[in-house]
Amino acid sequence: MTLPLYRIPDLRHVNRRSFLVTTSSLAAAALWSSRAWGVVKRNVKFADNPFQLGVASGDPAPDGVVLWTRLAPRPLEGGGMPAEAVEVSWQVAEDEQMTKVVREGTTTATPQWAHAVHVEVDGLRPDRWYWYQFKVGSETSPKGRTRTMPLAESSPQRVRFAFASCQHYETGLYTAYEHMLREDLDLVLHLGDYIYEGAPKNNQVRKHSGAGELDSLDDYRNRHAQYKTDGALQAMHAALPWLVTWDDHEFDNNCAGDVSEEKDVTREQFLARRARAYQAYYEHMPLRRGSLPQ
């Protein structure tokens, strides 16, 4: 498993603060190693399908893309995975039947990241369709389709994309994604408000899970998982690569910088909750390690 990159300062200018920052970063990097979790389980057995949240790809480049999935046999109950690291294998092929495999490997799904995996695939050809799939134990994920971007200096005849935002689960069905699936598209841009953090309400088209407004890391994880169980949204993720960014509802309505709209929330409380929300967002999106919350 590739470790995240941490910038080490020029040793000619090390002071007490930079030394502490550097050593803390190295310690954090060590946690990313599968060794930090001891034995990585390979022959895992599941009572329920671990791929209930589907698959996704994103952040496409001319030579690669990010592949995502999260192991969650009980998606609305914290995922339902044991507190142990699990090996996940993946393949990328030039055909939907997965007979012309061009890239493959393994990665590790760990409890600290909700057993989500983000595989950064490179070495692909530009402006091409590819198919991908994951496997854990004897379980195989649905197939996904993705596409690399054209070279920067090229002049493609067309690039077609759709954008989405403000997909409040309670206030409507995702029929727009059903329409997008019938379009001849290359990419989806999501402009934010992928989830809404509010407490469940009665008399809606459908109801959020949970008991109140999101606050804990598990709260945010379960809300993301609920959205990901929607069939149309899941199919759209599997069909095309996505570029994503957040707005406010991935965390808290009308937040700005480190200021809450609620007067009785301290800055420390606000930032702690934001960190939990951003971690859950990363865990559920096809993002590169460079997008890890800081």
C-alpha positions as CSV (number, residue, x, y, z in Angstrom):
1,M,0.0,0.0,0.0
2,T,1.4,3.4,-0.9
3,L,1.8,5.8,1.9
4,P,0.5,9.3,1.8
5,L,3.0,12.0,0.9
6,Y,4.3,14.3,3.7
7,R,6.6,17.2,3.0
8,I,9.8,17.1,5.0
9,P,11.3,20.5,5.7
10,D,14.8,21.5,4.7
11,L,17.0,20.2,7.5
12,R,19.2,23.3,7.3
13,H,16.3,25.3,8.7
14,V,14.8,22.9,11.3
15,N,13.4,24.5,14.4
16,R,11.5,23.0,17.3
17,R,8.1,23.5,15.7
18,S,9.1,22.1,12.3
19,F,10.7,19.1,14.0
20,L,7.5,18.3,15.9
21,V,5.4,18.7,12.7
22,T,7.7,16.4,10.7
23,T,7.9,13.7,13.3
24,S,4.1,13.8,13.8
25,S,3.6,13.5,10.0
26,L,5.9,10.5,9.9
27,A,4.0,8.9,12.7
28,A,0.8,9.5,10.9
29,A,2.3,8.0,7.7
30,A,3.2,4.8,9.7
31,L,-0.5,4.4,10.6
32,W,-1.3,4.1,6.9
33,S,0.9,1.0,6.6
34,S,-1.0,-2.3,6.8
35,R,1.6,-3.3,9.5
36,A,-0.1,-0.9,11.9
37,W,-3.1,-3.2,11.8
38,G,-1.1,-6.4,12.3
39,V,-2.4,-9.3,10.1
40,V,-4.3,-8.2,7.0
41,K,-7.3,-10.6,6.5
42,R,-7.5,-12.1,3.0
43,N,-10.0,-15.0,3.1
44,V,-12.9,-13.0,4.7
45,K,-16.4,-14.4,4.8
46,F,-19.5,-12.2,4.8
47,A,-23.0,-12.8,6.0
48,D,-24.2,-10.0,3.7
49,N,-23.0,-8.5,0.4
50,P,-20.0,-6.1,1.3
51,F,-20.5,-4.1,-1.9
52,Q,-23.9,-2.7,-1.1
53,L,-22.6,0.9,-1.6
54,G,-21.5,0.1,-5.2
55,V,-18.3,1.3,-6.9
56,A,-17.2,4.7,-8.3
57,S,-14.4,6.3,-10.1
58,G,-13.2,9.9,-10.2
59,D,-10.6,12.6,-10.7
60,P,-9.7,11.3,-14.1
61,A,-6.3,12.2,-15.7
62,P,-5.0,11.4,-19.2
63,D,-3.1,8.4,-17.7
64,G,-5.2,7.3,-14.8
65,V,-8.2,7.6,-12.5
66,V,-9.2,6.9,-8.9
67,L,-11.3,3.8,-8.2
68,W,-13.4,3.7,-5.1
69,T,-15.5,1.3,-3.0
70,R,-16.3,0.8,0.6
71,L,-16.9,-2.6,2.3
72,A,-20.2,-2.2,4.2
73,P,-22.3,-5.4,4.6
74,R,-24.6,-3.4,7.0
75,P,-24.3,0.1,5.5
76,L,-26.7,2.0,7.8
77,E,-25.2,0.4,11.0
78,G,-21.7,1.8,10.8
79,G,-20.8,-0.5,7.9
80,G,-20.9,-3.8,9.8
81,M,-17.2,-4.6,9.3
82,P,-15.0,-6.0,12.0
83,A,-12.2,-3.8,13.5
84,E,-9.5,-5.4,11.3
85,A,-7.7,-4.7,8.1
86,V,-9.0,-6.5,5.0
87,E,-7.2,-7.1,1.6
88,V,-9.1,-5.9,-1.4
89,S,-8.0,-6.8,-5.0
90,W,-8.9,-4.8,-8.1
91,Q,-8.6,-5.0,-11.8
92,V,-8.9,-2.6,-14.8
93,A,-9.7,-3.9,-18.2
94,E,-10.2,-2.6,-21.7
95,D,-13.4,-4.6,-22.1
96,E,-16.6,-5.0,-20.1
97,Q,-16.1,-8.8,-19.9
98,M,-12.8,-8.1,-18.0
99,T,-10.8,-10.4,-20.3
100,K,-8.3,-7.7,-21.4
101,V,-6.9,-6.7,-18.0
102,V,-4.3,-3.9,-18.2
103,R,-3.8,-3.1,-14.5
104,E,-4.4,-5.0,-11.3
105,G,-3.3,-5.0,-7.7
106,T,-4.3,-5.2,-4.1
107,T,-5.0,-2.5,-1.5
108,T,-6.0,-2.6,2.2
109,A,-9.3,-1.5,3.6
110,T,-8.9,-0.4,7.3
111,P,-11.3,0.5,10.1
112,Q,-9.9,4.0,10.5
113,W,-11.2,4.9,7.0
114,A,-14.5,3.0,7.3
115,H,-13.0,0.2,5.1
116,A,-13.1,2.5,2.1
117,V,-10.5,2.1,-0.6
118,H,-9.1,4.7,-3.0
119,V,-7.0,3.1,-5.7
120,E,-5.0,5.6,-7.8
121,V,-4.5,3.8,-11.1
122,D,-1.9,5.1,-13.6
123,G,-0.4,3.8,-16.8
124,L,-3.6,4.0,-18.8
125,R,-4.1,5.5,-22.2
126,P,-5.7,8.9,-22.7
127,D,-9.3,9.5,-23.8
128,R,-10.3,5.8,-23.4
129,W,-13.1,3.8,-21.8
130,Y,-12.1,1.2,-19.2
131,W,-13.9,-1.2,-16.9
132,Y,-13.0,-2.1,-13.3
133,Q,-14.0,-4.4,-10.5
134,F,-13.1,-5.2,-6.9
135,K,-12.9,-8.5,-5.1
136,V,-12.7,-9.4,-1.4
137,G,-12.7,-12.9,-0.2
138,S,-15.2,-14.8,-2.4
139,E,-17.2,-11.6,-3.0
140,T,-17.0,-9.7,-6.3
141,S,-18.2,-6.1,-6.7
142,P,-20.4,-4.8,-9.6
143,K,-18.4,-3.7,-12.6
144,G,-17.8,0.0,-13.1
145,R,-16.9,1.9,-16.2
146,T,-14.6,4.9,-16.3
147,R,-12.8,7.1,-18.8
148,T,-9.4,8.8,-18.9
149,M,-9.2,12.5,-20.0
150,P,-7.7,13.6,-23.3
151,L,-4.2,14.9,-23.4
152,A,-3.8,18.6,-22.5
153,E,-2.4,19.3,-26.0
154,S,-5.0,17.3,-27.9
155,S,-8.1,18.7,-29.6
156,P,-10.9,16.2,-28.9
157,Q,-14.0,16.5,-31.1
158,R,-16.2,16.6,-28.0
159,V,-16.3,16.2,-24.2
160,R,-19.8,15.8,-22.8
161,F,-20.6,16.2,-19.1
162,A,-23.5,16.7,-16.8
163,F,-23.5,18.4,-13.5
164,A,-25.5,17.8,-10.3
165,S,-25.9,19.4,-6.9
166,C,-28.2,19.8,-4.0
167,Q,-29.5,16.2,-3.9
168,H,-31.6,16.3,-0.8
169,Y,-32.6,12.7,-0.2
170,E,-35.8,13.5,1.6
171,T,-37.3,16.0,-0.9
172,G,-37.2,13.9,-4.1
173,L,-36.2,10.8,-6.0
174,Y,-33.0,10.8,-8.2
175,T,-34.8,10.6,-11.5
176,A,-32.3,13.1,-12.9
177,Y,-29.6,10.5,-12.7
178,E,-31.9,8.0,-14.5
179,H,-32.1,10.6,-17.3
180,M,-28.3,11.1,-17.3
181,L,-27.7,7.4,-17.6
182,R,-29.5,7.5,-21.0
183,E,-27.3,10.3,-22.2
184,D,-24.0,9.8,-24.0
185,L,-21.7,11.4,-21.4
186,D,-18.1,11.3,-20.5
187,L,-18.1,12.8,-17.0
188,V,-20.2,14.0,-14.1
189,L,-19.4,17.1,-12.1
190,H,-20.9,17.3,-8.7
191,L,-21.0,20.9,-7.3
192,G,-21.8,20.1,-3.7
193,D,-24.5,19.3,-1.2
194,Y,-24.1,15.6,-1.9
195,I,-25.7,14.9,1.4
196,Y,-27.8,17.0,3.8
197,E,-27.0,17.0,7.5
198,G,-30.3,17.9,9.0
199,A,-32.5,15.8,11.3
200,P,-35.0,13.4,9.7
201,K,-38.4,15.0,8.9
202,N,-41.8,13.5,8.6
203,N,-44.1,13.8,5.6
204,Q,-41.2,13.8,3.1
205,V,-40.8,11.8,-0.1
206,R,-38.5,9.5,1.9
207,K,-36.8,9.9,5.2
208,H,-33.3,10.3,6.4
209,S,-32.0,7.7,8.8
210,G,-30.8,8.6,12.3
211,A,-32.4,10.5,15.1
212,G,-31.1,14.1,14.9
213,E,-28.8,16.5,13.1
214,L,-25.5,14.9,12.1
215,D,-22.6,15.3,14.6
216,S,-20.5,12.2,15.2
217,L,-18.3,10.5,12.6
218,D,-20.7,7.5,12.5
219,D,-23.6,9.9,11.9
220,Y,-21.9,11.3,8.8
221,R,-20.8,7.9,7.6
222,N,-24.3,6.5,7.9
223,R,-25.8,9.4,6.1
224,H,-23.4,9.1,3.2
225,A,-24.1,5.4,3.1
226,Q,-27.9,6.0,3.0
227,Y,-27.4,8.2,-0.1
228,K,-25.1,5.7,-1.7
229,T,-27.8,3.0,-1.4
230,D,-30.0,4.8,-3.9
231,G,-30.1,2.7,-7.1
232,A,-30.0,5.6,-9.5
233,L,-27.1,7.4,-7.8
234,Q,-25.2,4.2,-7.5
235,A,-25.7,3.4,-11.2
236,M,-24.5,6.8,-12.2
237,H,-21.3,6.4,-10.1
238,A,-20.7,3.1,-11.8
239,A,-21.2,4.5,-15.3
240,L,-18.8,7.4,-15.4
241,P,-16.0,9.1,-13.6
242,W,-16.9,12.0,-11.3
243,L,-15.3,15.2,-10.3
244,V,-16.6,16.3,-6.9
245,T,-16.5,19.2,-4.5
246,W,-18.4,20.1,-1.4
247,D,-20.7,23.0,-0.4
248,D,-22.0,23.5,3.1
249,H,-24.5,20.7,3.7
250,E,-21.8,18.0,3.6
251,F,-21.0,19.5,7.0
252,D,-23.4,22.2,8.3
253,N,-25.8,24.6,6.8
254,N,-24.5,28.1,6.0
255,C,-21.1,27.5,7.6
256,A,-18.3,29.9,6.6
257,G,-14.7,29.3,7.3
258,D,-14.5,28.5,11.0
259,V,-17.8,30.2,11.9
260,S,-21.0,28.4,12.6
261,E,-24.4,29.8,12.0
262,E,-25.3,28.7,15.5
263,K,-24.2,31.2,18.2
264,D,-23.7,28.7,21.0
265,V,-21.1,26.7,19.1
266,T,-17.5,27.3,20.0
267,R,-14.7,27.5,17.4
268,E,-13.2,24.3,18.8
269,Q,-16.5,22.4,18.6
270,F,-17.1,23.7,15.1
271,L,-13.7,22.6,13.8
272,A,-13.9,19.2,15.5
273,R,-17.3,18.5,13.9
274,R,-16.0,19.8,10.5
275,A,-13.1,17.4,10.7
276,R,-15.5,14.5,11.2
277,A,-17.7,15.6,8.3
278,Y,-14.7,16.0,6.0
279,Q,-13.3,12.6,6.9
280,A,-16.7,10.9,6.1
281,Y,-16.8,12.9,2.8
282,Y,-13.4,11.6,1.8
283,E,-14.3,8.1,2.8
284,H,-17.2,8.1,0.4
285,M,-15.8,9.9,-2.7
286,P,-13.4,8.8,-5.4
287,L,-10.7,11.2,-4.3
288,R,-6.9,11.1,-4.3
289,R,-4.8,11.0,-1.2
290,G,-3.9,14.6,-1.9
291,S,-7.5,15.4,-1.0
292,L,-7.2,13.9,2.5
293,P,-8.6,16.3,5.2
294,Q,-5.9,18.3,6.9
